[in-house]
């Protein structure tokens, strides 16, 4: 998977989380759980991007 595809996946995840973030702001606690899950997935994806970029640099 290319780095651009990985970043686009992160953007897609965050855009989906944006809807739940609005629901959370209006008091929906279940939406907050989904936002936290999306943030954790984004954190992992960001680390994967960093590892891939470093590997490409060292290749």
Chimera marker file (.cmm) of the C-alpha trace (Angstrom):
<marker_set name="trace">
<marker id="1" x="0.000" y="0.000" z="0.000" r="1" g="1" b="0" radius="0.5"/>
<marker id="2" x="1.349" y="3.407" z="-0.908" r="1" g="1" b="0" radius="0.5"/>
<marker id="3" x="1.864" y="6.141" z="1.651" r="1" g="1" b="0" radius="0.5"/>
<marker id="4" x="-0.713" y="8.271" z="-0.168" r="1" g="1" b="0" radius="0.5"/>
<marker id="5" x="-3.296" y="5.493" z="0.192" r="1" g="1" b="0" radius="0.5"/>
<marker id="6" x="-2.460" y="5.156" z="3.880" r="1" g="1" b="0" radius="0.5"/>
<marker id="7" x="-2.930" y="8.890" z="4.466" r="1" g="1" b="0" radius="0.5"/>
<marker id="8" x="-6.186" y="8.868" z="2.481" r="1" g="1" b="0" radius="0.5"/>
<marker id="9" x="-7.431" y="6.053" z="4.712" r="1" g="1" b="0" radius="0.5"/>
<marker id="10" x="-6.692" y="8.189" z="7.762" r="1" g="1" b="0" radius="0.5"/>
<marker id="11" x="-8.563" y="11.113" z="6.226" r="1" g="1" b="0" radius="0.5"/>
<marker id="12" x="-11.558" y="8.886" z="5.488" r="1" g="1" b="0" radius="0.5"/>
<marker id="13" x="-11.580" y="7.593" z="9.071" r="1" g="1" b="0" radius="0.5"/>
<marker id="14" x="-11.455" y="11.117" z="10.457" r="1" g="1" b="0" radius="0.5"/>
<marker id="15" x="-14.240" y="12.332" z="8.159" r="1" g="1" b="0" radius="0.5"/>
<marker id="16" x="-16.446" y="9.486" z="9.362" r="1" g="1" b="0" radius="0.5"/>
<marker id="17" x="-15.573" y="10.338" z="12.975" r="1" g="1" b="0" radius="0.5"/>
<marker id="18" x="-16.573" y="13.953" z="12.403" r="1" g="1" b="0" radius="0.5"/>
<marker id="19" x="-20.251" y="12.969" z="12.270" r="1" g="1" b="0" radius="0.5"/>
<marker id="20" x="-19.957" y="11.113" z="15.581" r="1" g="1" b="0" radius="0.5"/>
<marker id="21" x="-18.030" y="14.019" z="17.098" r="1" g="1" b="0" radius="0.5"/>
<marker id="22" x="-21.008" y="16.280" z="16.420" r="1" g="1" b="0" radius="0.5"/>
<marker id="23" x="-23.334" y="13.756" z="18.026" r="1" g="1" b="0" radius="0.5"/>
<marker id="24" x="-21.018" y="13.541" z="21.031" r="1" g="1" b="0" radius="0.5"/>
<marker id="25" x="-21.070" y="17.328" z="21.381" r="1" g="1" b="0" radius="0.5"/>
<marker id="26" x="-24.857" y="17.125" z="21.596" r="1" g="1" b="0" radius="0.5"/>
<marker id="27" x="-24.615" y="14.652" z="24.476" r="1" g="1" b="0" radius="0.5"/>
<marker id="28" x="-24.582" y="11.219" z="22.829" r="1" g="1" b="0" radius="0.5"/>
<marker id="29" x="-22.065" y="9.238" z="24.880" r="1" g="1" b="0" radius="0.5"/>
<marker id="30" x="-22.109" y="6.231" z="22.524" r="1" g="1" b="0" radius="0.5"/>
<marker id="31" x="-20.903" y="8.517" z="19.743" r="1" g="1" b="0" radius="0.5"/>
<marker id="32" x="-18.027" y="9.537" z="22.004" r="1" g="1" b="0" radius="0.5"/>
<marker id="33" x="-16.995" y="5.891" z="22.229" r="1" g="1" b="0" radius="0.5"/>
<marker id="34" x="-16.959" y="5.667" z="18.436" r="1" g="1" b="0" radius="0.5"/>
<marker id="35" x="-14.876" y="8.861" z="18.234" r="1" g="1" b="0" radius="0.5"/>
<marker id="36" x="-12.328" y="7.437" z="20.670" r="1" g="1" b="0" radius="0.5"/>
<marker id="37" x="-12.155" y="4.220" z="18.628" r="1" g="1" b="0" radius="0.5"/>
<marker id="38" x="-11.589" y="6.210" z="15.427" r="1" g="1" b="0" radius="0.5"/>
<marker id="39" x="-8.866" y="8.266" z="17.111" r="1" g="1" b="0" radius="0.5"/>
<marker id="40" x="-7.092" y="5.088" z="18.224" r="1" g="1" b="0" radius="0.5"/>
<marker id="41" x="-7.293" y="3.693" z="14.677" r="1" g="1" b="0" radius="0.5"/>
<marker id="42" x="-5.916" y="6.968" z="13.315" r="1" g="1" b="0" radius="0.5"/>
<marker id="43" x="-3.062" y="6.884" z="15.811" r="1" g="1" b="0" radius="0.5"/>
<marker id="44" x="-2.126" y="3.370" z="14.673" r="1" g="1" b="0" radius="0.5"/>
<marker id="45" x="-2.406" y="4.352" z="11.011" r="1" g="1" b="0" radius="0.5"/>
<marker id="46" x="-0.187" y="7.389" z="11.593" r="1" g="1" b="0" radius="0.5"/>
<marker id="47" x="2.457" y="5.167" z="13.167" r="1" g="1" b="0" radius="0.5"/>
<marker id="48" x="2.221" y="2.790" z="10.194" r="1" g="1" b="0" radius="0.5"/>
<marker id="49" x="2.788" y="5.742" z="7.846" r="1" g="1" b="0" radius="0.5"/>
<marker id="50" x="5.827" y="6.820" z="9.829" r="1" g="1" b="0" radius="0.5"/>
<marker id="51" x="7.281" y="3.301" z="9.722" r="1" g="1" b="0" radius="0.5"/>
<marker id="52" x="6.685" y="3.017" z="5.965" r="1" g="1" b="0" radius="0.5"/>
<marker id="53" x="8.257" y="6.408" z="5.223" r="1" g="1" b="0" radius="0.5"/>
<marker id="54" x="11.278" y="5.512" z="7.346" r="1" g="1" b="0" radius="0.5"/>
<marker id="55" x="11.614" y="2.153" z="5.580" r="1" g="1" b="0" radius="0.5"/>
<marker id="56" x="11.392" y="3.853" z="2.172" r="1" g="1" b="0" radius="0.5"/>
<marker id="57" x="14.063" y="6.349" z="3.233" r="1" g="1" b="0" radius="0.5"/>
<marker id="58" x="16.414" y="3.591" z="4.359" r="1" g="1" b="0" radius="0.5"/>
<marker id="59" x="15.885" y="1.418" z="1.271" r="1" g="1" b="0" radius="0.5"/>
<link id1="1" id2="2" r="1" g="1" b="0" radius="0.2"/>
<link id1="2" id2="3" r="1" g="1" b="0" radius="0.2"/>
<link id1="3" id2="4" r="1" g="1" b="0" radius="0.2"/>
<link id1="4" id2="5" r="1" g="1" b="0" radius="0.2"/>
<link id1="5" id2="6" r="1" g="1" b="0" radius="0.2"/>
<link id1="6" id2="7" r="1" g="1" b="0" radius="0.2"/>
<link id1="7" id2="8" r="1" g="1" b="0" radius="0.2"/>
<link id1="8" id2="9" r="1" g="1" b="0" radius="0.2"/>
<link id1="9" id2="10" r="1" g="1" b="0" radius="0.2"/>
<link id1="10" id2="11" r="1" g="1" b="0" radius="0.2"/>
<link id1="11" id2="12" r="1" g="1" b="0" radius="0.2"/>
<link id1="12" id2="13" r="1" g="1" b="0" radius="0.2"/>
<link id1="13" id2="14" r="1" g="1" b="0" radius="0.2"/>
<link id1="14" id2="15" r="1" g="1" b="0" radius="0.2"/>
<link id1="15" id2="16" r="1" g="1" b="0" radius="0.2"/>
<link id1="16" id2="17" r="1" g="1" b="0" radius="0.2"/>
<link id1="17" id2="18" r="1" g="1" b="0" radius="0.2"/>
<link id1="18" id2="19" r="1" g="1" b="0" radius="0.2"/>
<link id1="19" id2="20" r="1" g="1" b="0" radius="0.2"/>
<link id1="20" id2="21" r="1" g="1" b="0" radius="0.2"/>
<link id1="21" id2="22" r="1" g="1" b="0" radius="0.2"/>
<link id1="22" id2="23" r="1" g="1" b="0" radius="0.2"/>
<link id1="23" id2="24" r="1" g="1" b="0" radius="0.2"/>
<link id1="24" id2="25" r="1" g="1" b="0" radius="0.2"/>
<link id1="25" id2="26" r="1" g="1" b="0" radius="0.2"/>
<link id1="26" id2="27" r="1" g="1" b="0" radius="0.2"/>
<link id1="27" id2="28" r="1" g="1" b="0" radius="0.2"/>
<link id1="28" id2="29" r="1" g="1" b="0" radius="0.2"/>
<link id1="29" id2="30" r="1" g="1" b="0" radius="0.2"/>
<link id1="30" id2="31" r="1" g="1" b="0" radius="0.2"/>
<link id1="31" id2="32" r="1" g="1" b="0" radius="0.2"/>
<link id1="32" id2="33" r="1" g="1" b="0" radius="0.2"/>
<link id1="33" id2="34" r="1" g="1" b="0" radius="0.2"/>
<link id1="34" id2="35" r="1" g="1" b="0" radius="0.2"/>
<link id1="35" id2="36" r="1" g="1" b="0" radius="0.2"/>
<link id1="36" id2="37" r="1" g="1" b="0" radius="0.2"/>
<link id1="37" id2="38" r="1" g="1" b="0" radius="0.2"/>
<link id1="38" id2="39" r="1" g="1" b="0" radius="0.2"/>
<link id1="39" id2="40" r="1" g="1" b="0" radius="0.2"/>
<link id1="40" id2="41" r="1" g="1" b="0" radius="0.2"/>
<link id1="41" id2="42" r="1" g="1" b="0" radius="0.2"/>
<link id1="42" id2="43" r="1" g="1" b="0" radius="0.2"/>
<link id1="43" id2="44" r="1" g="1" b="0" radius="0.2"/>
<link id1="44" id2="45" r="1" g="1" b="0" radius="0.2"/>
<link id1="45" id2="46" r="1" g="1" b="0" radius="0.2"/>
<link id1="46" id2="47" r="1" g="1" b="0" radius="0.2"/>
<link id1="47" id2="48" r="1" g="1" b="0" radius="0.2"/>
<link id1="48" id2="49" r="1" g="1" b="0" radius="0.2"/>
<link id1="49" id2="50" r="1" g="1" b="0" radius="0.2"/>
<link id1="50" id2="51" r="1" g="1" b="0" radius="0.2"/>
<link id1="51" id2="52" r="1" g="1" b="0" radius="0.2"/>
<link id1="52" id2="53" r="1" g="1" b="0" radius="0.2"/>
<link id1="53" id2="54" r="1" g="1" b="0" radius="0.2"/>
<link id1="54" id2="55" r="1" g="1" b="0" radius="0.2"/>
<link id1="55" id2="56" r="1" g="1" b="0" radius="0.2"/>
<link id1="56" id2="57" r="1" g="1" b="0" radius="0.2"/>
<link id1="57" id2="58" r="1" g="1" b="0" radius="0.2"/>
<link id1="58" id2="59" r="1" g="1" b="0" radius="0.2"/>
</marker_set>
